[in-house]
Amino acid sequence: MDKPKPYAIPKWLVYQAYERVKANHGAAGVDGESLARFEEHLKDNLYKIWNRMSSGSYFPPPVKAVEIPKKTGGVRILGVPTVADRIAQMVVKLTFEPLVEPHFHPDSFGYRPGRSAHDALAQTRQRCWRYDWVLEFDIKGLFDNIPHDLLMKAVRQHTQIPWVLLYIERWLVAPLQQADGTHIPRTRGTPQGSVVSPVLANLFLHYAFDVWMDRRHADQPFERYADDAVVHCRSYAAAARLKTDLAARLAACGLELHPTKTRIVYCKDNHRRGTYPEISFDFLGYTFRPRRAKNRYGEYFTNFTPAVSRAAQKAMRQTIHDWRLHLKVGWSLTDLARMVNPIVRGWMQYYGRFYQSALYPVLRHLNRMLVRWVEWKYKKLRGHTRRAEHWLGRVAHHDPRLFVHWQHGRLPAMGRYGSRMS
């Protein structure tokens, strides 16, 4: 029989945390242990986590530092905890998140249950029609710079559960382990990539920004997704005042506005006159800018609306390039479809929600890469691009559900010799 533990953590909660971690997959941490290997001794491993957390003797191992390239250049350091540590963090998240979630702002969308980037984008679009100006801003290195003392002050506002406080403090100071094995001590921030970091970052910005906005700028609504946000303003002067005020507020909270990602933008459309240097902004992989649209009467007008950004298009084209489809001559079209469909489906579901036609150039590019595969696959078609297009077009019209983008009408055109790609 187990002896009474200092902290009453239910065993079922540890198992529930494991189920969540398993569903999210994820890579191995510094110990090299994969999820599959962890599951070889699942019962014993889960018992160890519960036993150590319940007794107060659980100390998180270092977090594996992984460099992730940014779309805009440079790298982002992602912290990858071990499988066991992800489960332990999930135990705390499942306990702590329900305590803070009801207090979060309705205009905060990132990393919250029942809310999505599409919700934020839809609301942004609606408000851009009602407000002439937008302050677009990004917080520089949010996850690396959150002051631990201010963060823990916010955590204590919502819970006094001793073991929750204990383990959050321990995770905040767990070092990053670089590829060469050296450890980087941490006195600020919460590692991006850990299970508990998103709710902690949201909580910090809830007080640093959301509550402050309601108190100081209640007439200027916003959409915030983690550290990426836009604020709607009635005039340029109001946006300029907000920018200055916000910079001072974030500095007082140990944070900094990103110098190149903070701009004042005019939401120009048919009814808004004047010439201004900034008439577009990027938010959550979409570009908001003036676009030609047609009303119900068939009349054209200028609308301020979102569509997939150039940076996102470039990243998708790079992914297609990295697939090297033309070198997979030993594969069948079915094999290729099985590989690319899950990724393309994700692109279409995310970037096709608003102004879907802006995504079509990427899908046409994918069709061209498939034509190139046809040329390399069949020697008789090598160097005969139009005939290869025609061959692929016949396949597409015979089996339009083979590739996910074909299912949405983005088929290769047959023509006489497939001279165009639809």
C-alpha positions as CSV (number, residue, x, y, z in Angstrom):
1,M,0.0,0.0,0.0
2,D,1.3,3.4,-1.0
3,K,2.2,5.8,1.9
4,P,0.4,9.1,2.0
5,K,2.0,11.7,-0.3
6,P,2.5,15.4,0.5
7,Y,0.6,16.3,-2.7
8,A,-2.7,14.7,-3.6
9,I,-2.3,14.1,-7.4
10,P,-4.7,11.5,-8.7
11,K,-3.2,8.6,-10.7
12,W,-5.9,8.9,-13.3
13,L,-4.8,12.5,-14.0
14,V,-1.3,11.3,-14.9
15,Y,-2.8,8.7,-17.3
16,Q,-5.0,11.4,-18.9
17,A,-2.0,13.6,-19.3
18,Y,-0.2,10.7,-21.1
19,E,-3.1,10.2,-23.5
20,R,-3.0,13.9,-24.4
21,V,0.8,13.8,-25.0
22,K,0.4,10.7,-27.1
23,A,-2.2,12.4,-29.3
24,N,0.2,15.3,-29.9
25,H,3.1,13.0,-30.8
26,G,6.4,15.0,-30.6
27,A,10.1,14.2,-30.7
28,A,12.4,12.8,-28.1
29,G,14.1,15.1,-25.6
30,V,17.6,15.1,-24.2
31,D,17.3,11.5,-23.0
32,G,16.6,10.3,-26.6
33,E,13.6,8.3,-25.4
34,S,10.8,8.2,-28.0
35,L,7.1,7.9,-27.1
36,A,7.2,4.3,-28.5
37,R,10.1,3.4,-26.2
38,F,8.4,5.1,-23.2
39,E,5.4,2.9,-23.8
40,E,7.4,-0.3,-23.6
41,H,7.3,0.1,-19.8
42,L,4.2,2.4,-19.7
43,K,2.8,1.3,-16.3
44,D,6.2,1.7,-14.5
45,N,7.0,5.0,-16.2
46,L,3.7,6.5,-15.4
47,Y,4.0,5.3,-11.8
48,K,7.4,7.0,-11.5
49,I,6.0,10.3,-12.7
50,W,3.1,10.1,-10.3
51,N,5.2,9.0,-7.4
52,R,7.8,11.8,-7.8
53,M,5.3,14.5,-8.4
54,S,3.2,13.5,-5.5
55,S,6.2,13.4,-3.2
56,G,7.6,16.7,-4.4
57,S,10.8,15.0,-5.6
58,Y,10.2,15.6,-9.3
59,F,12.9,17.7,-10.9
60,P,12.6,18.4,-14.7
61,P,15.6,17.5,-16.8
62,P,17.1,20.0,-19.2
63,V,15.1,21.0,-22.2
64,K,16.5,20.1,-25.7
65,A,17.2,23.2,-27.8
66,V,16.2,22.8,-31.4
67,E,16.7,25.5,-34.0
68,I,13.6,26.0,-36.3
69,P,14.0,28.3,-39.3
70,K,11.7,31.3,-39.5
71,K,9.8,32.2,-42.6
72,T,11.2,35.7,-42.4
73,G,14.8,34.5,-41.9
74,G,16.8,33.6,-38.9
75,V,16.0,30.8,-36.5
76,R,13.7,30.3,-33.5
77,I,14.9,28.2,-30.6
78,L,12.3,25.5,-29.7
79,G,12.5,23.8,-26.4
80,V,11.7,20.0,-26.6
81,P,11.2,18.4,-23.2
82,T,11.5,14.6,-22.6
83,V,8.4,12.5,-23.0
84,A,8.1,12.0,-19.3
85,D,8.5,15.7,-18.7
86,R,5.8,16.5,-21.2
87,I,3.5,14.2,-19.3
88,A,4.4,15.9,-16.0
89,Q,3.8,19.3,-17.6
90,M,0.4,18.1,-19.0
91,V,-0.6,17.1,-15.4
92,V,-0.1,20.7,-14.3
93,K,-1.7,22.2,-17.4
94,L,-4.8,20.0,-17.0
95,T,-5.1,21.3,-13.4
96,F,-4.1,25.0,-14.0
97,E,-5.7,25.9,-17.3
98,P,-9.3,25.5,-16.2
99,L,-8.6,28.0,-13.3
100,V,-7.4,30.7,-15.7
101,E,-9.3,30.1,-18.9
102,P,-12.6,31.7,-17.7
103,H,-10.7,34.9,-16.9
104,F,-9.0,35.3,-20.3
105,H,-10.1,38.1,-22.6
106,P,-12.7,37.4,-25.4
107,D,-10.3,39.0,-27.9
108,S,-7.4,36.6,-27.0
109,F,-7.4,33.6,-29.4
110,G,-4.1,31.8,-29.2
111,Y,-3.6,28.4,-27.6
112,R,-7.1,28.4,-26.1
113,P,-9.6,25.6,-26.2
114,G,-12.5,26.2,-28.6
115,R,-10.8,29.1,-30.3
116,S,-8.7,29.2,-33.5
117,A,-6.7,31.4,-35.8
118,H,-9.6,31.5,-38.2
119,D,-11.8,33.0,-35.4
120,A,-9.2,35.8,-35.0
121,L,-9.0,36.4,-38.7
122,A,-12.7,36.5,-39.2
123,Q,-13.1,39.1,-36.4
124,T,-10.2,41.1,-37.7
125,R,-11.8,41.3,-41.1
126,Q,-15.1,42.5,-39.7
127,R,-13.4,45.2,-37.6
128,C,-11.2,46.4,-40.5
129,W,-14.5,47.3,-42.3
130,R,-15.6,49.4,-39.3
131,Y,-12.3,51.0,-38.2
132,D,-10.0,52.9,-40.6
133,W,-6.7,52.2,-39.0
134,V,-4.8,49.3,-37.5
135,L,-1.8,49.1,-35.3
136,E,0.0,45.9,-36.2
137,F,2.5,44.8,-33.6
138,D,4.6,41.9,-32.5
139,I,6.4,41.4,-29.2
140,K,10.1,40.7,-29.6
141,G,11.1,37.3,-28.2
142,L,8.1,37.0,-25.9
143,F,8.9,33.4,-24.8
144,D,12.5,34.2,-24.1
145,N,12.0,37.4,-22.1
146,I,9.0,37.0,-19.7
147,P,10.2,38.0,-16.2
148,H,9.8,35.0,-13.9
149,D,8.8,37.2,-10.9
150,L,6.0,38.9,-12.7
151,L,4.8,35.6,-14.2
152,M,4.7,33.8,-10.9
153,K,2.8,36.8,-9.4
154,A,0.1,36.3,-12.1
155,V,0.1,32.5,-11.5
156,R,-0.5,33.1,-7.8
157,Q,-3.5,35.3,-8.6
158,H,-5.3,32.2,-9.8
159,T,-4.1,29.3,-7.7
160,Q,-2.5,28.5,-4.4
161,I,-2.2,24.7,-5.1
162,P,1.3,24.1,-3.7
163,W,2.5,21.5,-6.2
164,V,1.3,23.5,-9.2
165,L,3.3,26.5,-8.0
166,L,6.3,24.3,-7.2
167,Y,6.6,22.6,-10.6
168,I,5.9,25.7,-12.6
169,E,8.8,27.4,-10.8
170,R,11.0,24.5,-11.5
171,W,10.1,24.4,-15.2
172,L,10.9,28.1,-15.6
173,V,14.5,27.6,-14.5
174,A,15.2,24.2,-16.2
175,P,18.2,24.8,-18.4
176,L,18.3,24.5,-22.2
177,Q,20.7,21.8,-23.5
178,Q,22.4,22.7,-26.8
179,A,23.4,20.1,-29.4
180,D,27.0,19.9,-28.0
181,G,25.6,19.1,-24.6
182,T,26.3,22.4,-22.9
183,H,23.6,23.9,-20.7
184,I,22.2,27.4,-20.9
185,P,20.8,28.6,-17.5
186,R,17.5,30.4,-17.7
187,T,16.6,33.4,-15.6
188,R,13.8,34.7,-17.9
189,G,11.3,33.3,-20.3
190,T,9.5,30.0,-20.7
191,P,10.7,27.7,-23.4
192,Q,8.6,27.8,-26.6
193,G,7.6,24.2,-27.3
194,S,6.9,23.0,-23.8
195,V,3.4,21.9,-22.8
196,V,2.8,24.5,-20.1
197,S,4.4,27.5,-21.8
198,P,1.4,28.6,-24.0
199,V,-1.0,29.0,-21.0
200,L,1.7,30.8,-19.0
201,A,2.5,33.2,-21.9
202,N,-1.2,33.8,-22.3
203,L,-1.6,34.5,-18.6
204,F,1.3,37.0,-18.6
205,L,-0.1,38.9,-21.6
206,H,-3.5,38.8,-20.1
207,Y,-2.3,41.2,-17.5
208,A,0.5,42.9,-19.5
209,F,-1.7,43.8,-22.5
210,D,-5.4,42.6,-22.4
211,V,-6.4,44.0,-19.0
212,W,-4.3,47.1,-19.6
213,M,-6.1,47.7,-22.9
214,D,-9.5,47.5,-21.3
215,R,-8.3,49.9,-18.6
216,R,-6.5,52.5,-20.8
217,H,-7.8,52.0,-24.4
218,A,-11.3,50.5,-24.1
219,D,-12.4,52.2,-27.3
220,Q,-9.8,50.4,-29.4
221,P,-10.6,46.7,-29.9
222,F,-8.0,44.1,-30.7
223,E,-7.3,40.5,-31.7
224,R,-4.3,38.8,-30.0
225,Y,-2.9,35.4,-30.9
226,A,-0.1,34.8,-28.4
227,D,2.5,37.5,-29.1
228,D,1.0,38.6,-32.5
229,A,-1.7,41.2,-32.4
230,V,-3.6,44.0,-34.2
231,V,-5.5,46.9,-32.6
232,H,-8.2,48.8,-34.5
233,C,-8.2,52.6,-34.3
234,R,-10.4,55.5,-35.6
235,S,-7.6,57.7,-36.7
236,Y,-3.8,57.8,-37.4
237,A,-3.3,60.1,-34.4
238,A,-5.0,57.6,-32.1
239,A,-2.9,54.7,-33.4
240,A,0.3,56.8,-33.0
241,R,-0.6,57.6,-29.3
242,L,-1.4,53.9,-28.7
243,K,2.0,52.8,-30.2
244,T,3.9,55.1,-27.8
245,D,1.8,54.1,-24.8
246,L,2.1,50.4,-25.6
247,A,5.9,50.5,-26.0
248,A,6.1,52.1,-22.5
249,R,3.7,49.5,-21.0
250,L,5.6,46.5,-22.4
251,A,8.9,48.0,-21.3
252,A,7.5,48.2,-17.8
253,C,6.7,44.5,-18.1
254,G,10.2,43.5,-19.3
255,L,9.1,43.2,-22.9
256,E,9.8,45.1,-26.2
257,L,7.8,45.9,-29.3
258,H,9.4,44.4,-32.4
259,P,10.9,47.3,-34.3
260,T,10.2,46.1,-37.8
261,K,6.9,44.3,-37.2
262,T,5.1,47.2,-35.5
263,R,3.3,49.5,-38.0
264,I,0.3,51.7,-38.4
265,V,-1.8,50.6,-41.4
266,Y,-4.6,52.3,-43.3
267,C,-7.5,49.9,-44.2
268,K,-8.2,51.4,-47.6
269,D,-11.3,50.4,-49.5
270,N,-13.9,51.9,-51.9
271,H,-15.1,54.4,-49.3
272,R,-11.8,55.5,-47.9
273,R,-9.9,58.1,-49.8
274,G,-6.3,59.4,-49.4
275,T,-2.9,58.1,-50.1
276,Y,-0.9,56.5,-47.3
277,P,2.4,54.5,-47.4
278,E,1.1,51.5,-45.4
279,I,-2.1,49.8,-46.7
280,S,-1.5,46.2,-45.9
281,F,-0.5,44.0,-42.9
282,D,0.2,40.4,-42.2
283,F,-1.5,38.5,-39.5
284,L,-1.5,34.7,-38.8
285,G,-0.2,33.8,-42.3
286,Y,-2.7,36.1,-44.1
287,T,-2.2,39.5,-45.8
288,F,-4.9,42.0,-45.3
289,R,-5.0,44.6,-48.1
290,P,-7.3,46.3,-50.6
291,R,-8.6,43.7,-53.1
292,R,-10.9,43.7,-56.1
293,A,-14.3,42.1,-55.3
294,K,-17.7,41.7,-56.9
295,N,-21.0,42.4,-55.1
296,R,-24.3,40.5,-55.5
297,Y,-25.2,42.7,-58.5
298,G,-22.0,41.8,-60.4
299,E,-20.4,45.2,-59.8
300,Y,-16.7,45.4,-58.9
301,F,-15.5,47.3,-55.9
302,T,-12.4,47.5,-53.6
303,N,-12.6,45.6,-50.4
304,F,-10.1,45.3,-47.5
305,T,-9.8,41.6,-47.0
306,P,-7.4,38.8,-46.1
307,A,-5.7,36.2,-48.3
308,V,-2.7,33.9,-48.0
309,S,0.4,35.9,-47.5
310,R,3.4,35.9,-49.9
311,A,5.6,34.5,-47.1
312,A,3.2,31.6,-46.6
313,Q,3.1,31.0,-50.4
314,K,6.9,31.0,-50.6
315,A,7.1,28.5,-47.7
316,M,4.6,26.1,-49.4
317,R,6.5,26.3,-52.7
318,Q,9.7,25.5,-50.8
319,T,8.1,22.5,-49.2
320,I,7.0,21.3,-52.6
321,H,10.5,21.8,-54.0
322,D,12.0,19.9,-51.0
323,W,9.8,16.9,-51.8
324,R,11.9,16.3,-55.0
325,L,8.9,14.6,-56.6
326,H,10.7,14.1,-60.0
327,L,13.3,11.9,-58.3
328,K,10.7,9.5,-57.0
329,V,10.4,7.6,-60.3
330,G,10.0,4.3,-58.5
331,W,6.8,5.6,-56.9
332,S,3.3,5.5,-58.4
333,L,0.9,8.5,-58.4
334,T,-1.0,6.8,-55.6
335,D,2.2,6.7,-53.6
336,L,2.8,10.5,-54.2
337,A,-0.8,11.3,-53.3
338,R,-0.5,9.4,-50.0
339,M,2.6,11.5,-49.2
340,V,1.5,15.0,-50.2
341,N,-2.3,14.9,-49.5
342,P,-2.2,15.3,-45.7
343,I,0.0,18.4,-46.0
344,V,-1.9,19.9,-48.9
345,R,-5.2,19.3,-47.1
346,G,-3.8,21.2,-44.2
347,W,-2.8,24.1,-46.5
348,M,-6.2,24.2,-48.1
349,Q,-8.1,24.0,-44.8
350,Y,-6.1,26.9,-43.3
351,Y,-5.2,29.2,-46.2
352,G,-8.3,28.5,-48.2
353,R,-10.7,29.9,-45.6
354,F,-10.6,33.4,-47.0
355,Y,-10.1,34.5,-50.6
356,Q,-9.3,30.9,-51.7
357,S,-8.2,31.9,-55.2
358,A,-5.0,33.4,-53.8
359,L,-3.9,29.8,-53.0
360,Y,-4.4,28.6,-56.6
361,P,-0.9,29.6,-57.8
362,V,0.6,27.2,-55.2
363,L,-1.7,24.4,-56.3
364,R,-0.8,25.1,-60.0
365,H,2.9,24.9,-59.0
366,L,2.2,21.5,-57.4
367,N,0.6,20.3,-60.7
368,R,3.6,21.4,-62.6
369,M,5.9,19.4,-60.3
370,L,3.6,16.4,-60.9
371,V,4.0,16.9,-64.7
372,R,7.7,17.0,-64.2
373,W,7.5,13.6,-62.3
374,V,5.5,12.3,-65.3
375,E,8.4,13.4,-67.7
376,W,11.0,11.7,-65.5
377,K,8.9,8.6,-64.9
378,Y,8.2,7.8,-68.6
379,K,11.1,8.1,-71.0
380,K,8.8,8.6,-74.0
381,L,7.5,11.8,-72.4
382,R,10.8,13.2,-71.3
383,G,11.3,16.7,-72.8
384,H,7.7,16.7,-74.0
385,T,6.0,18.8,-71.3
386,R,2.8,19.4,-73.1
387,R,2.2,15.8,-73.8
388,A,3.1,15.0,-70.1
389,E,0.5,17.6,-69.1
390,H,-2.0,16.0,-71.3
391,W,-1.2,12.5,-69.8
392,L,-1.6,13.9,-66.2
393,G,-4.8,15.7,-67.2
394,R,-6.4,12.5,-68.5
395,V,-5.5,10.8,-65.2
396,A,-7.0,13.7,-63.2
397,H,-10.2,13.8,-65.1
398,H,-10.6,10.0,-64.8
399,D,-9.7,10.0,-61.0
400,P,-10.3,13.6,-59.7
401,R,-10.2,12.4,-56.1
402,L,-6.6,11.1,-56.2
403,F,-5.0,14.3,-55.0
404,V,-6.8,16.5,-52.5
405,H,-6.4,19.7,-54.5
406,W,-7.9,17.9,-57.6
407,Q,-11.0,17.3,-55.4
408,H,-11.4,21.0,-55.2
409,G,-11.3,21.6,-58.9
410,R,-7.6,22.3,-59.3
411,L,-7.1,19.7,-62.0
412,P,-4.4,19.8,-64.7
413,A,-6.1,21.0,-67.9
414,M,-6.1,18.5,-70.8
415,G,-6.6,20.7,-73.8
416,R,-5.2,19.4,-77.0
417,Y,-1.8,18.7,-75.5
418,G,-2.4,20.0,-72.0
419,S,-1.1,23.5,-72.9
420,R,-2.5,25.1,-69.8
421,M,-2.7,24.1,-66.1
422,S,-5.9,25.1,-64.4
